[in-house]
């Protein structure tokens, strides 16, 4: 028993919605603009400087909500350097980051001095 399957040789192109094409173009423009402004130099943004600023903010004691350590209005490069500063402070055991349970707010505080 033989089965013959006829295959169409006509090429079928996917239908593209004009709105989707416009959105894809807008996304490219946004990415291009973001790439244009990402010039981070050592003189402009210092992780150590941001570490000092974070420690000063936490100096009063108690907890601060994680989001309070960041100012989105200063731009993406500053957010990134500030986040690196938080990670470095945790690595150096200068601050503690806590959360009571999954999806609960994240809090940051100065680490307690260890007894010698």
N, C-alpha and C positions, 0 to 999 in steps of 0.2 A: 504494500500500500504506500503510495507516494502522496505527499501533501505539498502543494505549491502555494507559496505566499507571495502575493504581488506587492512590491514595494514602490512607493511613489518617489520619483526622482525630483519632484518640485521642492525647492528649498523654502522652508517656512521660517520667517523671521518673527521674533516675538513682538507683540504689540507693546509700544511704549507710550505711556500716558504723558501728555505734555506737562502736566503739573509735577510728575515725578522727575522729569528731565530738568525742569526749573529748580526743583528742590536739590537735585544732585549738583547743579551749577552753583547754587547758593552755598552749599556745603563746601565746595571747592574754594570759593572765595573766602569763606570764614577761615578755613585751614590756612590759606595763603596769608591772610592778615595775621593770624596767630604766629605763623612761622616768621613773619617779618619783624615782629616785636620781641622775639625771644633772644635777646642779646644780654646774657648774664655774664658779668665780669667780676673778678675778685674784688675790685675796688668798689663796685656799685653795691654788691650784696655779699655780706660776709656771714657765714653760718655762725661763727663765734660771736659776732655782734648780736645776732638774733637770739642766741643762747643767753647772752647777758640780759637782753630785754625781757625774755621770758622769766628768768630768775627774779628780776626786779618786780615783775607783775605779780609773782607768787610770794614775794617776800613777806607780805602781811600775814601769811599763814592761812590755814584752811584750804578748801578745795576751790578750784575754778573749773567751770565746764570747758571741755576740750575746745569747742567752737569759739569760745571767748578769746583764745590765744591767737586767732587769725582775723585779719581784716581783708575780706575779699575785694574791697574797693581799691586796694593798693596794687592789684594785678596778679596774674598767675605766677610770674617769676618770684615775687615776694612770698606768695603762699607756699611755693615749693621750698624755698630756702627756710622759711619758718618751720615747715614740716620736718625738714632735715635737722633743724636745730632741736626740735622736740625729740626726735629719734636719738640724736647724739646725747642729749641730757639724760634720757632713759638709760642709754648704754653706759654712760658714766655714773649711773646711780645717783644723779643729782635731783631727779624728780621721779615721782611714782605716778603711774597711770592706772586707774581702777575703774571697775564697772561692777554693779551689783548682780547683774544677770544679763543674758543675751538680749540685745536690742534695747537695753537700758542706756541712759545717758552715760557718757564717758567723762570722768573727772581727772584732774591733774592737781598734784600738790608737791611741795618740796619734800624731798626724802629726809627722814630723820637722821641725825648724826649718829653714827655707830659708836658704841662705847669701845674704848681702846683697852 
